Amino acid sequence: MSSRMCVPSLGVGTFKVKERDVIRRMLREATLSGYQLIDTASVYQNEQHIGVAIKELNASHLLITTKLGPKDHGYSRAMEALERSLSLLQMESVYLYLIHWPGAQGLPREDPRNKELRKESWVAMETLYRREKAKYIGVSNYEVDHLEELLEYAQVQPSVLQSEFHPLLNQRDLLKYCLENGIQFQAYSSLGNGELLTNSVVTEVAALCQRTPSQVLLRWALQHNVAVIPKSCKAEHIRENANIFNFTLSEEEMLKMNSLHCSKRYCWDPILVK
């Protein structure tokens, strides 16, 4: 069985955004700017504010991604975790539910129990999928080894892999694996925590395109068949980030951006999780 989907190529991230009024303004601008997808997670501690904002804005058309936290690995905990998230979001189901991290909170990365617990979690995800609590299911921060392991026992294949992806970390092997196995790659940290906005190559390409650095970075990902979920609390940046579908980077410009790869991460490294 497959839960394969056509994930929206653009969404809004909400990591580290916890203020109710800020979230309401973000979702209002996102709705006005044509975004379809809002990305959250139990560990972000903002699901309740997102649920309230959606009600207040009459924005039930928005598609919601949330995630199973590392503390909730294991069958029973995973089943209960989504019910908590749905209660906070004031929803009957979510569009996409992801395992946030391949390891369990409190266990060393090399602990073999990580493998056992994430398998239990995936079985729970499949149960939730069949019960229509999540329209699609997937994973986040999995490496190729984790995906290979998952596909050995999955009865419902993952729709999405969400992982760090930007010109300094092009994830070539991981992206190739996803493309070959029908898994949509979705990027987080597309702007390198803001650091890439001043990168000399990025600003050079942006000048050539007469676009902003953020638009160039997001467009670069789209042209690698990668969906993006940039985060911004500012209305002008939310609008700016949505304006990436009316231009294309040339082959030369893509090559310039590709040349930046140096395996630099701005976020967590899951490669050592066994």
C-alpha positions in Angstrom: 0.0 0.0 0.0 1.2 3.5 -0.7 0.3 6.8 0.8 2.1 8.6 -2.0 0.9 12.2 -2.6 1.4 15.3 -4.5 2.7 17.5 -1.7 2.3 21.3 -2.2 5.7 22.6 -3.4 5.5 25.6 -1.0 4.4 25.8 2.6 5.0 27.9 5.7 7.3 26.7 8.5 6.6 27.6 12.1 9.7 26.3 14.0 10.4 28.5 17.1 7.3 30.6 16.6 5.2 30.3 19.8 3.4 33.6 20.2 -0.3 33.4 19.4 -0.6 36.8 17.8 2.5 36.2 15.6 1.1 32.9 14.4 -2.2 34.5 13.6 -0.6 37.2 11.5 1.6 34.6 9.8 -1.3 32.4 8.8 -3.4 35.4 7.7 -0.6 36.5 5.4 0.0 33.0 4.2 -3.6 32.6 3.3 -3.6 35.9 1.4 -0.4 34.9 -0.4 -1.7 31.6 -1.7 0.1 29.2 0.6 -1.7 25.8 1.0 0.5 24.1 3.7 1.4 24.9 7.3 4.2 22.9 8.9 4.3 22.4 12.7 5.3 19.7 15.1 4.5 18.6 18.7 7.9 19.8 19.8 7.3 23.3 18.4 4.7 23.8 21.1 2.5 25.9 18.9 -0.2 23.5 17.6 -2.9 25.0 19.9 -2.2 28.5 18.6 -2.3 27.3 15.0 -5.6 25.5 15.6 -7.1 28.7 17.1 -5.8 30.9 14.3 -7.3 28.6 11.6 -10.7 28.8 13.4 -10.5 32.6 13.7 -9.4 33.1 10.1 -11.9 30.6 8.7 -8.9 29.0 7.0 -10.0 25.3 7.2 -8.7 24.9 3.7 -5.1 25.0 4.9 -3.3 21.7 4.9 -1.5 20.9 8.2 1.7 18.9 8.7 2.6 17.9 12.2 5.1 15.5 13.6 5.6 12.7 16.2 8.1 13.9 18.8 11.2 11.8 19.8 9.7 11.4 23.3 6.7 9.6 21.8 8.4 6.8 19.9 6.8 3.4 20.3 3.3 2.1 19.3 1.2 3.2 22.2 2.8 6.6 22.7 2.7 7.3 19.0 -1.1 6.6 18.9 -1.7 8.9 21.8 0.6 11.6 20.5 -1.4 12.2 17.4 -4.6 12.4 19.4 -3.1 15.1 21.5 -2.0 17.0 18.5 -5.4 16.7 16.9 -7.0 18.0 20.1 -4.7 21.0 20.2 -5.2 21.7 16.5 -9.0 21.3 16.9 -9.1 18.9 14.0 -10.3 15.4 13.2 -7.3 14.6 11.0 -4.1 16.2 9.6 -2.9 16.2 6.0 0.5 14.9 6.8 2.0 13.2 9.8 5.7 12.6 10.1 8.1 10.8 12.4 10.2 13.8 13.4 13.5 12.0 14.3 14.8 8.4 13.9 15.9 8.2 17.5 14.0 8.1 20.7 14.5 10.8 23.3 16.8 9.8 26.2 18.5 7.0 24.2 22.1 7.2 22.9 22.2 7.5 19.2 23.9 4.0 18.9 21.3 2.3 21.1 19.6 -0.6 19.2 16.3 0.2 20.8 16.0 3.2 18.5 15.5 0.8 15.6 12.9 -1.2 17.5 11.0 1.9 18.7 10.9 3.7 15.3 9.5 0.5 13.8 6.7 0.4 16.4 6.1 4.1 15.6 5.7 3.4 11.9 3.2 0.6 12.6 1.3 3.2 14.6 1.5 5.7 11.8 0.1 3.0 9.4 -2.8 2.4 11.9 -3.5 6.1 12.1 -3.4 6.4 8.3 -5.9 3.5 7.9 -8.2 5.2 10.5 -8.0 8.4 8.4 -6.4 10.4 11.2 -3.7 11.4 8.7 -4.2 11.6 5.0 -0.5 10.9 4.4 2.4 9.7 6.5 6.1 10.1 6.2 9.4 10.8 8.1 11.8 13.6 8.9 15.5 13.5 9.3 15.9 9.9 8.0 19.1 9.0 6.1 19.3 6.4 3.3 20.0 3.6 5.8 16.9 4.5 7.8 14.7 4.6 4.7 16.0 1.3 3.4 15.2 -0.2 6.8 11.7 1.3 6.8 10.9 0.1 3.3 11.7 -3.5 4.4 8.8 -3.6 6.7 6.4 -0.8 5.7 3.0 -1.9 4.6 2.2 1.8 3.8 5.1 3.5 2.0 6.1 7.0 3.3 4.9 9.9 1.2 7.4 12.4 2.3 10.9 12.8 3.7 11.6 16.2 5.3 15.2 17.0 5.8 17.7 19.8 5.8 18.5 20.9 2.2 20.2 23.9 0.7 23.2 24.6 -1.6 25.7 23.9 1.1 24.1 20.5 1.8 22.7 19.2 -1.4 21.9 15.7 0.0 22.6 14.1 -3.5 22.4 10.5 -2.4 19.4 11.0 -0.2 17.5 13.0 -2.9 18.4 10.3 -5.5 17.0 7.6 -3.2 13.8 9.5 -2.7 13.3 10.1 -6.4 13.9 6.5 -7.2 11.4 5.3 -4.5 8.6 7.8 -5.1 9.2 9.7 -1.9 8.7 13.5 -2.1 11.7 15.3 -0.6 10.7 18.4 1.4 13.4 20.8 2.6 13.8 22.7 5.8 16.4 25.3 6.5 16.4 26.3 2.8 17.9 29.7 3.7 20.6 28.3 6.0 19.1 29.9 9.1 19.5 33.2 7.2 23.2 32.9 6.6 22.9 32.0 2.9 21.1 35.3 2.2 24.4 37.0 2.2 26.5 34.3 0.5 28.4 35.9 -2.4 27.3 33.3 -5.0 23.7 33.5 -3.9 23.7 37.3 -4.1 25.4 37.2 -7.5 22.8 34.9 -8.9 20.0 36.9 -7.3 21.4 40.1 -9.1 21.5 38.3 -12.4 17.9 37.1 -12.0 16.7 40.4 -10.5 15.3 38.4 -7.6 16.0 38.4 -3.9 18.4 35.8 -2.4 15.6 34.0 -0.6 13.7 33.6 -3.9 16.8 32.3 -5.6 17.4 29.8 -2.8 13.9 28.5 -2.8 13.8 28.4 -6.6 17.0 26.4 -6.6 15.4 23.7 -4.4 12.2 23.6 -6.6 14.4 22.9 -9.7 15.8 20.0 -7.8 12.3 18.6 -7.4 12.3 19.5 -3.7 9.4 21.1 -1.9 10.1 24.0 0.5 8.6 25.3 3.8 10.4 28.6 4.5 9.6 30.3 7.8 9.2 34.0 8.3 7.2 36.1 10.8 7.3 39.2 8.5 4.4 39.7 6.0 6.7 41.1 3.3 9.0 38.1 3.5 6.0 35.6 3.4 4.8 37.4 0.3 8.3 37.4 -1.2 8.8 33.7 -0.5 5.6 32.9 -2.4 6.7 34.7 -5.5 9.0 31.9 -6.9 6.9 30.4 -9.6 7.3 33.0 -12.4 11.0 32.6 -13.1 13.5 29.9 -13.7 17.2 29.6 -12.9 19.4 28.9 -16.0 21.6 25.9 -16.1 24.6 28.1 -15.5 23.0 29.7 -12.4 22.0 26.3 -11.1 25.6 25.1 -11.5 26.9 28.1 -9.6 24.6 27.3 -6.7 25.4 23.6 -6.9 29.1 24.4 -6.6 28.5 25.6 -3.0 28.1 22.1 -1.6 30.4 21.4 1.3 28.2 19.2 3.5 27.6 22.0 6.0 24.7 21.5 8.3 22.9 24.2 10.3 20.7 21.7 12.2 20.8 18.3 13.6 22.8 15.5 12.1 20.9 12.1 12.1 23.6 10.1 10.4 24.9 8.5 13.7 21.4 7.4 14.8 21.4 3.6 14.6 
